[in-house]
Amino acid sequence: MSSENAPFPGLSSTPRTTLRRHKERGSADRGDLYAILDAGLICHLGVVADGVPLVLPTAYGREGDTLYLHGSSANGALGAARDQQVCVTVTHMDGIVCARSVFNHSVNYRSAVVFGTATRVMDEDERWQALRVITDHLVPGRWAAARQPTRKEMAATMVLSLPLAEASVKIRTGMPVDEPEDLGLDVWAGVLPMTVAWAEPQPDPLLREEIPVPAHIRDAVQR
Ligand SMILES: Cc1cc2nc3c(=O)[nH]c(=O)nc-3n(C[C@H](O)[C@H](O)[C@H](O)COP(=O)(O)OP(=O)(O)OC[C@H]3O[C@@H](n4cnc5c(N)ncnc54)[C@H](O)[C@@H]3O)c2cc1C
């Protein structure tokens, strides 16, 4: 979905999504938000459970301006998040920025923070679609290739939706920013770039020999 057609065009700042530190690293481009979410595989879900902050990693999927999370119906964090204010973050590390001074070391990154009320999805069609979106977000094409959930498995699964209405994006790129008086030091400075790469698929030893690595798994490795 393009930014222009989105129900929440642009990223408008609210008091809690307004960057105070390094505002120049912020982006109000909804396309940047989508790109960060779509390139990530896991998010961190922050909730207040029994008065205590709890942040847990979890898978997710995005459809348009909705973020879907899922887990066991007995999942404590998801249960605590239901109909509550939550904060979800997605982070990509792109490199370590080595400055001449320890103080000016930094990280190149793309990150998104989403605030909102998580709602438990009850409609069976939407739950099914949300689970498909989450599955295909991890490995495109996997939903159609694998056995579909049974009614019992669906009943054991909780799905939450979070609107992408209140979010911030922050991106750091480039070289270290050293103090002018440090530029002459005999200290190496620069960026240690970082990428996440897929490796060769490892077939389950219990897999029947005649089943080859399917195209969607090969494609996932090429991502
Ligand atoms: C991988 C990584 C490592 C980092 N390491 C450090 C570190 O060691 N020390 C450090 O001080 N900072 C670090 N940062 C930056 C950190 O995320 C904060 O942006 C920064 O600390 C400012 O915090 P603040 O509470 O003053 O932000 P404020 O600018 O006051 O935050 C206000 C609002 O801006 C938005 N916002 C703030 N930061 C981000 C973000 N990163 N992404 C998206 N939205 C954001 C949120 O909506 C937040 O509620 C790191 C960031 C990343 C991605």
The ligand as an ORCA input file, in Angstrom:
! r2SCAN-3c Opt
* xyz 0 1
  C      20.634     -0.357     17.985
  C      20.532      0.934     18.750
  C      21.407      1.211     19.761
  C      21.328      2.405     20.476
  N      22.189      2.609     21.511
  C      22.064      3.725     22.257
  C      22.871      3.931     23.409
  O      23.720      3.103     23.763
  N      22.705      5.068     24.126
  C      21.776      5.997     23.782
  O      21.648      7.022     24.462
  N      20.988      5.831     22.698
  C      21.095      4.716     21.939
  N      20.272      4.532     20.866
  C      19.309      5.574     20.536
  C      18.071      5.415     21.417
  O      17.179      4.500     20.770
  C      17.334      6.743     21.620
  O      16.944      7.270     20.356
  C      18.174      7.781     22.336
  O      18.780      7.219     23.476
  C      17.337      8.952     22.784
  O      16.507      8.532     23.852
  P      15.475      9.556     24.477
  O      14.641      8.832     25.481
  O      16.192     10.793     24.892
  O      14.612      9.837     23.174
  P      13.574     10.914     22.853
  O      14.011     11.620     21.619
  O      13.220     11.727     24.049
  O      12.315      9.959     22.516
  C      11.050     10.505     22.288
  C      10.320      9.644     21.308
  O      11.088      9.578     20.107
  C      10.942      8.297     19.524
  N      12.262      7.614     19.465
  C      13.326      7.760     20.262
  N      14.315      6.930     19.907
  C      13.857      6.226     18.850
  C      14.400      5.229     18.045
  N      15.650      4.743     18.244
  N      13.660      4.733     17.027
  C      12.412      5.180     16.786
  N      11.842      6.142     17.527
  C      12.553      6.664     18.556
  C       9.996      7.499     20.406
  O       8.691      7.606     19.893
  C      10.151      8.190     21.733
  O       9.029      8.006     22.560
  C      20.336      3.356     20.149
  C      19.444      3.071     19.107
  C      19.530      1.875     18.425
  C      18.524      1.593     17.352
*
